[in-house]
């Protein structure tokens, strides 16, 4: 549950404990309301502890990360092993399409 659910459960318990006055032979409504309020507070505390534990800073792993595939050098292509250079590229020159007139 999230905190909103705990608030709803606490509110329902408070209404049953303090606002509803019904005499039932089977169950005491006020007691059920107080139980719901205690359960809501306990659930909110448990969730708070879980969130704090999840956000705790953990130490970095000791083993270094290894790449998924070997890299032969800076700027190189793993498939061909050739290096990329700016001299191998052509500048972009837009071409006119057949339906466009220059």
N, C-alpha and C positions, 0 to 999 in steps of 0.2 A: 504494500500500500504506500501511497505517497502522503505527504502532510495534509493535503486537502481531505483525504479520506479519514484521517485521524480526527480532524476537526469536525467532520460530519458525524462520526461515531460518538465523539464527546458531546456534541450538541444533542443528538438523539438521546443519549444517556441522561443528560441534564433535564431534558423535557420529561422523560419518563420518571426521573427521580423527584422532580420538584413541581411539575405542572399537572401531571395526570393523577387524578384521585379516583381510582377504580378498585373496588373490593373483589378480588378473585380468590376462589378457594384453592386454586392450583398453585399460583405463584404470586409473590409479592412484587408488584410493578416497580416500586421505589428501589428495591434491592437489585432488580435487573438493570435499572438505570444507573445505579452506582457501579455495578460490575462493568457495564459498557464504558463508563467514564474512566475507570481504572485501566481497562484494556486499551483504550485509546491513548492514554498517557504512556503506558508501557510500550505500545507499538511505536509511538513517535520517538521515544528514547532509543529503542533498538535500531530504528532506521537512522537516527542521527549518528549512532556509533558506527553503523555500516558505511555510511557516507564518509565519515571522517577517516575510517580505515582505508576506503578505496582511494581517497585523495592524498594519502600519506606519501611522502617522497620515498621512493625506493632507490637503492644503490644501482649504479650502472652495471651492466653485465661485464664480467672480467674478460671474456674472450672477444677479440676483435671481430667485427662483422666481415664476412668474406663476400666478394661480388658473386653474382649468380653465374656470370660467364667471364672468362679471362679477357682482359683488355690489353691489346698489344702496345698501345702507346697513346699519348694525348692526341685527340682528334682523329683517331684511326677508325676505320670501318672493321668491325669484327668479322664480317663475312668475307671481305676481300683482303684485308690486312693492309690496304693502302691508306695513306694519309690524305686527309682533305686539305686542299690548299685553295686560296682565293683565286689563283691563276687558272684553275680548272673550270671556273664558272663563267657563264655568259651573262651580260646584263640583260635585264628584261626589256624587250622591245614589243610593245603592243602591236598586233597585226590587225588590219581591218578585215572584217568579215565580208563575205561576198555580197551580202545585201546592203552593206554600208558603202556609201560613196565618199571618196576622199576629196 
